[in-house]
Amino acid sequence: MEISRPRGTRDFLFKEMKERKYVENTLRRVFENYGYGEIKTPIFEDLKLFTTKSGEAIKEEIYHFKDKGNRDLALRPELTAPVARLYLNELQRQAKPIKMYYFGSCFRYERPQAGRFRQFWQFGCELIGGKSPEAEAEVITMAAHALEELGLKDYEFHIGNLGIIRSLLNDAEVAAGDQEKIMGLVDKGDVEELENLLNNLDVSPGLKETLLNLIGMKGHKEVIEKVRNVIENCKGAFKSLNDLEKLLNTLETFGFTNYIVNLGIARGLDYYSGIVFEIYVHGLGAQKQISGGGTYNLIEVFGGEPVGSTGFAFGFDRVMGALEKQNTEIPVKGHIDIFVAPLSWEMRDEAFKITQNLRKKGIKTDVDLAKRKTKKILSYADNLGAKYVVLVGARDIGAGKVTLKNMESGDQQLVDLDDLCRKLGHEMG
């Protein structure tokens, strides 16, 4: 009987796991250098958490079920809503801003394709109580810093502010439901459908022209002045534009200037109202977006006090795909540093004692458990990536020594058994 893994899931073998672990640990190090602490939430949550955030239609896209107590639960499709729930349950009284990061798997029931899986991983952060140009700039800079540390190239940060378009729609008294349709099409980048919708909604030709003009605007800081000339007398839009300009100025203070102002970035959800940004990597085709984030107030959606937050999440699998596409060298060490090889049956107990002593000193060590001959032991140790093999022979042990073989150079030397840990520690260091 053959049992295959579920559709849309993957197995990761040794080398790939080491690469993923390296990327994960690099992201952890950068995030923690910015003062973020790790949190962890359950893999499944109350279904209502996600329908409250995204609407009932989300049920068509996620794994949800009733448990034995007839409770409606769902495997988490993303991690922002669980973090908001955690804040409401545990952290409301904590001094703000609260900096937290997370890493975990998420699940969506969708058609698997390149860059899309039913189980996938997100690595992201939330800065709760941090709605300011300084907070937003630090979050964006941290994302760029992380990609720099990973050695990723050819990525672009696109930054916009949803308040500009939303203010124009509010001034024109466009109904809330219609606004969400407009923002949804802007989010998808479907200009043709957006034009059709605006025609059907009977908005003024001036508003239609302004919207289509705005979502096509891209560039650096010079875009700000162009937008000013387009939005005319809408106070809300001017305020949002000023907020965007303050962010860009603050980013330069943080030393980050590699951005593109893009007013075509949108979110179809109304708790996003300010700064939004996305990160694209060239060469990934339709799955070029590796991250998205912005400033929003999700806490209020779940019944809490209004708390502005800024956050983003890397699509971890897409980051791995981008690194692979660019042939980025990820330093991957072997499973072990040392392999202990008994040269005879009588030396096995001595080999086990040496192995355990090395392990207790924090040295990654393996030992022959299959009773191989010496030649096969050396071949096996080489396949595992061992840097050294400790050859344990009766004559050497009788003299209080072992033979240490460098697997890269092939050089061998006799080493005092009492000095083995110190010497290997020095070599590994």
Protein Blocks (a to p, Z undefined) as FASTA:
>chain_A
ZZdddehiacddfklmmmmmmmmmmmmmmmmmnopacddddfbdcfklmmmmnojklmmm
pccdddfkopacdddfbfklmmmmmmmmmmmmpccdddddddddddddddddehiafbdc
ddddddehiacfklmmmmmmmmmmmmmmnopahiacddddfklmmmmmmmnopafklmmm
mmmmmmnopaklmmmmmmmnopafklmmmmmmmmmpgcdfklmmmmmmmnomafklmmmm
mmmmmmmmmmmmnopabbcddfkbccfbfkbcbdcdddddehkljmlpfbdcddddfklm
nopacdddddddddfklmmmmmmmnopacddddfbfbdcddfbfklmmmmmmmmmmmmmn
opacdddfklpafklmmmmmmmnopabdcdddfklmmnopacdddfknopacdddfklmm
mmmmmmmZZ
